Amino acid sequence: MIEIKNLSKSYLGKRALENVDLRLPRGEIVGLFGENGAGKTTLMKCILGLLPFDGEILLDGSPVSRRNIASLSFATSEHSFFPNLTPLAHKEFCKEHFPKFSEKRFKGLMDFFELPLKKPLRSFSTGQKNQFEVIMALCQGADYILMDEPFAGNDLFNREDFYKVLLGILEPNETVLLSTHLIEEVSGFIGRAVLIRKGKIIGDVSMMDLEESGRDLVGYIKETYHYRADRVSRALNELTDTEE
Amino acid sequence: MRKHFSVLMLIARSTIYKILGIFIIMGAVEVLLFYYTLSEYPADRSFSQRTTGLESLFAGSRISWVFAIAFMAVTILLCLTGCEFKSKPGYTLRRLMISERSIYLWQALYSTCCYLFLWAMQLIITLALCKLYTANANASSLSNQTVFLAYYRNSFLHSLLPLDETSRYIRNAALIIGLGTTSACFPFRQRRGKICAGLIILVSMIFVFFDRNMGAFGNDIFLILVSVTTAAESLFFALRKEACHEA
């Protein structure tokens, strides 16, 4: 389980995360939603130990260190691979550094997405780069897979393929924390939704609870964010009036 | 140890062929320039009409310029290895079971070896060119000391192989180690949004002060000090505790 206790993070005096408390048990697919700049990426980077922070983050009861870092993997739209290397070279490198690296999963996913094994990654298209990024995160044998906007730039068919593959290959002990703006697309397969705004967790609900209450995820998010549906029409009316 | 070795291989994989390519191009261009200059000045004429021989041929063929370009190309290549432009490999490097400091030290070792090979390659090429010259020159105009005198009189050749000038050997060793440690620090800093001023200073000083005649002791001491200072600063930056938490 990932336990986040009283996590705060500031950038040059500006609060990016404020007293975040969150628990991510094993075997869950959790959606992390929020506007741009809400703190989703910062939260993930803090979990990975890429940023210093105030508070506590425990990974199966211990702080994140080089001893247990292999339990976490990360897929980001910024891409964390080495652009000059081929997928094959990445596989060899990751086999050395991630003891539970799954060669079978790597081969299967590379075949499924028809990605070339011997071409440097810098020559891949953006979609292919995203696919490879997620493949690497899924193959490192991590128990907790953090994904930050992993499908930015992929077409709809591609994304749908990924959702299906993700659901099909995840083991019961694997946890996914998925940050995305594609709320409707992922609402079908996440088990829980966490909402973040201005660095604070403002909503945390299981999809089962939502279903039982007869609401959908988009409705829940709009409700939590106090989204005013008439905002656009009012603004348009005002603009039209001014012009007249 | 395999983990450490794989990091070294990761660095080598993305540069080794390009560096070998630079060495080959450098060698080919230097041989062509030297051969062209040699053909312009036939051996018998140059010796009868000029007091300087082999060393003026080296100066005339602009080999030191080719070396300077190759040096810059190797430096740029080594500095860009591990930098973050379109992707962020730093995220992966910081999630490995070995520390980013260890990665820095491996990169510093690799870069130092590359500069050592560049120096050795240039030395081999100049010696080979001397051999070419002595093979083509008129026997009456050659002496046992022709090559020795060239390395004594020509400032570039002397800086490459300083004969019995110990301070120049120490200077060259300090420069190679200094360049290795500072160029490895370049991507380390770049991943943290910082500029490696030490490398820029060191490279600038090398361009200005590398090519010096025999006996420039003060110049040698100055370059040693610049090299040691920039290397120490780079090592301190990369090995301090806070570095692992700077994004």
Interface residues (C-beta under 8 A of the other chain):
Chain A: K45 L48 G49 L50 L51 P52 R66 R67 I69 A70 L72 S73 F74 T76 E78 H79 S80 F81 F82 P83 N84 L85 A89 E92 F93 E96 H97 L121 R122 K129
Chain B: R2 K3 S6 M9 L10 R13 S14 K86 S87 K88 P89 G90 Y91 T92 R94 R95 L96 M97 I98 S99 H245 A247
